[in-house]
Amino acid sequence: MANIKSAKKRILVNETKRANNLPKKSVMKSSIKKAVVNPSEETVKEANKRIDKALKSGIITKNKAARAKSRIAKSLNK
């Protein structure tokens, strides 16, 4: 456990941020799975929207977003 006051605060802030990001990330993953399993126009749009939202809020990185969108597009084009 941290002894420094600022380190203790960082631990609390990180826990709060993780608790807020976890449901958003879960929804994003679910929409990606739906788009890959059943690739229709609306599921792909929904998944891309969720990916963009997660990217904008810093939940995922730029490369992860690009990779996920590419995989979804590949499944749609099959």
C-alpha positions in Angstrom: 0.0 0.0 0.0 1.2 3.5 -0.8 2.4 5.8 2.0 2.5 9.1 0.2 -0.7 11.1 0.1 -0.7 11.7 -3.6 -0.1 8.1 -4.4 -3.1 7.1 -2.2 -5.2 9.6 -4.1 -4.0 8.2 -7.5 -5.1 4.7 -6.3 -8.6 6.0 -5.5 -8.9 7.9 -8.8 -7.7 4.9 -10.8 -10.3 2.7 -9.1 -13.0 5.2 -9.9 -12.0 5.5 -13.5 -11.8 1.8 -13.9 -15.3 1.3 -12.4 -16.6 3.9 -14.9 -14.8 2.5 -17.9 -15.6 -1.2 -17.4 -19.3 -1.1 -18.4 -18.5 1.1 -21.4 -15.8 -1.3 -22.5 -18.2 -4.3 -22.0 -20.9 -2.7 -24.2 -18.3 -2.0 -26.9 -17.0 -5.6 -26.8 -20.6 -6.9 -27.0 -21.4 -4.8 -30.0 -18.2 -5.9 -31.8 -19.1 -9.5 -31.2 -22.6 -9.0 -32.6 -21.2 -7.3 -35.7 -18.7 -10.1 -36.3 -21.2 -12.9 -35.8 -24.1 -11.2 -37.6 -22.5 -8.6 -40.0 -25.4 -6.3 -41.2 -25.2 -2.6 -41.9 -26.9 -1.6 -38.6 -24.8 -3.8 -36.4 -21.6 -2.6 -38.0 -22.7 1.0 -37.6 -23.5 0.4 -34.0 -20.2 -1.3 -33.3 -18.2 1.5 -35.1 -20.2 4.1 -33.0 -19.3 2.3 -29.8 -15.6 2.0 -30.8 -15.4 5.7 -31.6 -17.0 6.6 -28.3 -14.5 4.4 -26.4 -11.6 5.9 -28.4 -12.8 9.4 -27.7 -13.1 8.9 -24.0 -9.7 7.2 -23.8 -10.9 3.7 -22.9 -9.0 2.1 -25.9 -6.1 3.2 -28.0 -6.1 4.4 -31.6 -4.6 1.3 -32.9 -7.0 -1.0 -31.1 -9.9 1.0 -32.5 -8.5 0.8 -36.1 -7.9 -3.0 -35.7 -11.4 -3.6 -34.4 -13.0 -1.6 -37.2 -10.9 -3.4 -39.8 -11.9 -6.8 -38.4 -15.6 -5.8 -38.5 -15.3 -4.5 -42.1 -13.6 -7.8 -43.1 -16.4 -9.8 -41.7 -19.0 -7.6 -43.5 -17.2 -8.0 -46.8 -17.1 -11.8 -46.6 
